[in-house]
Amino acid sequence: MKGNKDLTFDYNIPDPVLGIPENIEQIKQSERSRQMKIKVEESVKLEDGKHSGEIEDVEYREKPYNYTDIVLKTEHKGKDVKIKVGFPTNITENSALGLLLIRFGAKLEIDKDLEPEEFLTKGKKVTFQTVTKGKYYNVVQESLKPE
């Protein structure tokens, strides 16, 4: 087993509808030999403190928990640096995501749907603060604001 594949077990039990394919060994060998090349990039570290940048993207994830990730882009020593800051995906007037949306101009109404990307638009200029935790730097959630 390699990488982040979902754990599967093969007991050679025929599929009740399809049975066992005739080329099952070829399929298994092909899966074992699959490779991925990933380019090694230079590490760029942002110093602790205030930074200016823009929103690059808004992403949603469900594993292991529901999170809304804001991808930020800033420049450091002439290079573009992307950094994510994650917020639990629930919106109330005192949740981290709710407070972020309020800072970006949202009016929260109970039982009304709200699309975060209406307020966290790509290209929107922002300021944020980073702090180092061990080997990594993190964006302070409360510091993310429109510029």
C-alpha positions in Angstrom: 0.0 0.0 0.0 1.5 3.4 -1.0 0.4 6.9 -0.4 -3.0 8.1 0.8 -5.2 5.5 -0.9 -8.3 4.3 0.8 -7.7 1.0 2.5 -9.1 -1.9 0.5 -8.9 -5.6 0.8 -8.9 -8.1 -2.0 -10.0 -11.6 -1.1 -10.6 -12.6 -4.7 -14.3 -12.9 -3.9 -16.2 -12.5 -7.2 -18.4 -9.4 -7.6 -22.0 -10.7 -7.5 -22.8 -9.1 -10.8 -19.5 -8.8 -12.7 -17.6 -11.7 -11.4 -13.7 -11.6 -11.4 -12.3 -9.9 -14.5 -10.1 -12.0 -16.7 -7.3 -9.5 -16.6 -7.3 -9.1 -12.8 -3.5 -9.8 -12.4 -2.8 -7.1 -15.1 -5.0 -4.6 -13.3 -3.2 -5.4 -9.9 0.2 -5.0 -11.5 -0.7 -1.8 -13.2 -1.9 -0.4 -9.9 1.3 -1.4 -8.1 3.5 0.2 -10.8 1.7 3.6 -10.9 4.0 6.4 -9.9 3.7 10.1 -9.3 6.5 12.7 -9.8 6.3 15.7 -7.5 8.6 18.7 -8.1 10.7 19.6 -5.1 10.4 23.3 -4.4 12.5 25.7 -2.3 11.2 26.3 1.2 10.1 29.9 1.8 9.5 31.0 5.4 7.5 34.1 6.3 8.7 36.0 9.3 6.3 36.4 12.2 4.3 39.6 11.8 1.9 41.5 9.6 1.6 40.7 5.8 -0.4 42.0 2.9 -1.7 39.8 0.1 -4.8 38.7 -1.6 -7.3 35.9 -1.5 -6.3 33.2 -4.0 -9.1 30.7 -3.5 -11.7 29.4 -1.1 -11.7 25.6 -0.7 -14.0 23.3 1.3 -13.0 20.0 2.8 -14.9 17.4 4.7 -12.2 15.0 6.1 -11.5 14.7 8.9 -13.9 17.6 9.7 -15.9 20.2 7.7 -13.5 23.1 7.1 -13.5 26.2 4.9 -9.9 27.0 3.9 -8.9 30.4 2.6 -5.9 30.3 0.4 -3.9 33.5 0.6 -1.1 34.7 -1.7 1.6 37.1 -0.6 5.0 38.0 -1.9 8.2 37.4 0.0 11.7 38.1 -1.3 10.3 38.4 -4.9 8.5 35.0 -4.8 4.8 34.3 -4.5 4.0 32.4 -1.3 0.6 30.7 -0.8 -0.6 29.9 2.7 -3.9 28.4 3.9 -5.9 29.3 7.0 -8.8 27.0 7.9 -12.0 27.8 9.7 -14.6 25.2 10.9 -17.5 25.3 8.5 -20.3 26.6 10.7 -21.6 30.1 10.6 -22.9 31.8 13.7 -22.4 35.3 15.0 -19.6 34.2 17.3 -18.0 31.3 15.3 -14.6 31.9 13.7 -16.0 31.7 10.1 -19.0 33.9 11.1 -16.7 36.6 12.6 -14.5 36.4 9.5 -17.5 37.0 7.2 -18.7 39.9 9.4 -15.2 41.5 9.0 -15.7 41.2 5.2 -19.1 42.8 5.2 -21.6 40.0 5.6 -24.8 40.5 7.5 -25.7 37.2 9.3 -29.3 36.3 9.4 -30.5 33.2 11.3 -31.8 30.4 9.1 -30.6 32.2 5.9 -28.1 30.6 3.5 -24.9 32.5 3.0 -22.2 31.9 0.3 -18.8 32.7 1.8 -17.3 33.3 -1.6 -19.6 36.4 -2.1 -17.5 38.1 0.6 -14.2 36.3 0.3 -13.7 36.9 -3.4 -10.6 35.9 -5.4 -8.2 38.8 -5.7 -9.6 40.7 -2.7 -6.7 42.5 -0.9 -6.2 41.4 2.7 -3.8 41.8 5.6 -3.0 39.0 8.0 -0.5 38.1 10.7 1.7 35.0 10.9 3.2 33.3 13.9 5.7 30.4 13.9 4.7 27.1 15.6 7.6 24.7 15.5 8.8 24.4 11.9 5.7 25.9 10.4 4.1 29.3 10.3 0.4 29.8 10.7 -2.0 32.6 10.0 -3.7 34.0 13.1 -7.4 33.6 12.2 -8.5 36.8 13.9 -6.0 38.8 12.0 -7.3 38.1 8.5 -9.0 41.4 7.4 -9.8 43.2 4.2 -7.2 45.8 3.4 
